[in-house]
Amino acid sequence: MLTAVLFVFCFTSVGAQSRRGRASFYSKRATGARSASGERIHHDSLTCAHRTYPFGTRLKVTNLRNGKSVVVRVTDRGPHSRGRIIDLSYGAARALGMLSQGIAMVEVERVDRLMVPYRDEEETGMPDFEFNFEEMQQSFLKEMMHAKLNVPLKNKGASLKNREERIKKTEAHR
């Protein structure tokens, strides 16, 4: 009987398990250091350190005190302190609202499929725009030509007359 219970417990998929325990977080000073996976740590990233999950695994971490949760990616090994189950990046700790606590009781569960939330055919209140890029291009070119022809030609008109006069003078001298 004991063997059967141990067999079921040990070989249950890790994705089906959720663990509760204490979480800590990296200091902002850890920014720039290399993690065990080789990536650089950044305080705004939503990453974590876990002892057993493979690198790249996404975990949903829920702060049991306030109910806030965040999805983080495993990039490092740890925590190296006894009694803790996960080390979070500074950004993940901020999202969970645990910066003032330092250590918080959390629930950690594996996220197998991460669905990006979206709104399906819901009215956003924004008007629909249709752009006719040919007309826009033509009107832009017309405006540019109008600006080039009107402004610079006032000054160039005098230089054109001077040029014509110089040409006539040189032809008269020949």
C-alpha positions in Angstrom: 0.0 0.0 0.0 2.7 2.5 1.0 4.6 1.6 -2.2 1.5 2.4 -4.3 1.1 5.8 -2.7 4.8 6.6 -3.2 4.6 5.4 -6.8 1.6 7.7 -7.5 3.0 10.6 -5.7 6.5 10.4 -7.3 5.3 9.8 -10.9 2.5 12.3 -11.0 3.1 14.8 -13.7 4.8 18.0 -12.4 2.3 20.1 -14.4 -0.6 18.8 -12.4 1.0 19.7 -9.1 0.9 23.0 -7.3 3.1 23.8 -4.4 2.7 26.3 -1.6 5.6 27.8 0.2 7.7 30.9 0.8 9.0 33.0 -2.1 11.8 35.6 -2.0 13.0 38.0 -4.8 16.2 39.2 -6.3 17.5 42.6 -5.5 17.7 45.3 -8.2 21.4 45.0 -7.8 21.3 41.5 -9.5 20.6 43.3 -12.8 23.2 42.3 -15.4 24.4 39.2 -13.6 24.2 35.9 -15.5 21.6 33.3 -14.4 22.2 29.5 -14.5 20.7 29.4 -18.0 23.2 32.0 -19.3 20.7 34.8 -19.7 21.3 38.1 -18.0 19.0 39.0 -15.2 17.0 42.2 -15.5 14.9 43.6 -12.6 11.9 44.3 -14.8 11.7 40.9 -16.4 9.2 38.3 -15.2 11.6 35.5 -14.4 12.3 33.2 -11.5 14.7 30.7 -10.1 13.4 27.2 -9.3 15.3 24.1 -8.2 13.6 21.4 -10.4 11.6 22.9 -13.3 13.5 23.0 -16.7 14.7 26.4 -18.0 12.0 28.1 -20.0 9.1 26.6 -18.1 6.3 29.0 -17.3 5.0 29.1 -13.8 1.9 30.9 -12.4 2.8 32.3 -9.0 0.0 33.6 -6.8 0.5 35.6 -3.6 -1.7 34.0 -1.0 -2.0 37.1 1.1 -3.6 39.4 -1.6 -4.6 37.0 -4.4 -2.4 38.7 -7.1 -0.8 36.4 -9.6 1.9 36.6 -12.3 3.3 34.2 -14.9 7.1 33.9 -14.8 9.7 32.0 -16.8 12.3 29.8 -15.1 15.8 31.1 -16.0 17.9 30.3 -12.9 18.4 27.7 -10.2 17.5 28.3 -6.6 16.5 29.4 -4.1 19.5 28.5 -2.1 17.9 29.4 1.2 16.1 26.7 3.3 12.4 26.9 3.4 11.8 28.8 0.2 10.4 27.2 -3.0 11.0 30.0 -5.6 13.1 33.2 -6.1 11.4 35.8 -8.2 12.7 38.7 -10.2 12.1 42.2 -8.8 9.5 42.9 -11.5 7.6 39.7 -10.6 7.7 40.5 -6.9 6.4 44.0 -7.7 3.5 42.5 -9.7 2.7 40.3 -6.8 2.8 43.1 -4.3 5.4 41.6 -2.1 8.2 44.2 -2.2 7.4 45.5 1.3 7.1 42.0 2.8 10.4 40.6 1.4 9.2 37.0 1.7 5.6 36.0 0.9 3.6 32.8 1.0 2.8 31.8 -2.6 1.3 29.0 -4.6 3.3 27.9 -7.7 1.8 25.9 -10.5 3.0 25.1 -14.0 1.3 26.7 -16.9 1.2 24.3 -19.8 -0.6 26.4 -22.4 -0.4 30.2 -22.0 -3.3 31.8 -23.8 -2.9 35.4 -24.7 -6.1 37.2 -23.7 -8.0 39.0 -26.5 -11.4 40.4 -27.1 -13.5 38.6 -29.7 -15.5 40.9 -32.0 -16.2 43.3 -29.1 -17.0 46.9 -29.9 -14.1 49.1 -28.9 -15.8 52.4 -29.5 -13.1 53.4 -32.0 -14.2 54.5 -35.5 -13.2 52.4 -38.5 -10.8 54.1 -40.9 -10.2 53.2 -44.5 -7.1 54.7 -46.0 -6.6 55.2 -49.7 -2.9 55.4 -49.9 -2.8 56.5 -53.5 -4.9 59.5 -52.8 -2.8 60.3 -49.7 0.4 60.0 -51.7 -1.0 62.2 -54.6 -2.2 64.9 -52.2 1.1 64.8 -50.3 3.0 65.2 -53.6 0.8 68.1 -54.7 1.3 69.9 -51.4 5.1 69.4 -51.6 5.2 70.6 -55.2 3.0 73.6 -54.3 5.3 74.4 -51.4 8.4 74.1 -53.6 7.0 76.1 -56.4 5.6 78.9 -54.4 8.2 79.6 -51.8 11.6 79.1 -53.4 10.5 80.4 -56.9 10.0 83.9 -55.5 13.7 84.1 -54.9 14.7 82.0 -57.9 12.6 84.2 -60.2 15.0 87.0 -59.8 18.0 84.7 -60.4 16.4 83.3 -63.5 15.9 86.9 -64.9 19.5 87.7 -64.1 20.7 84.5 -65.8 18.7 85.3 -68.9 20.1 88.8 -68.9 23.7 87.4 -68.6 23.0 85.0 -71.4 21.8 87.9 -73.7 24.9 90.0 -72.8 27.3 87.2 -73.6 25.5 86.5 -76.9 25.7 90.2 -77.7 29.4 90.3 -77.1 30.1 87.5 -79.5 
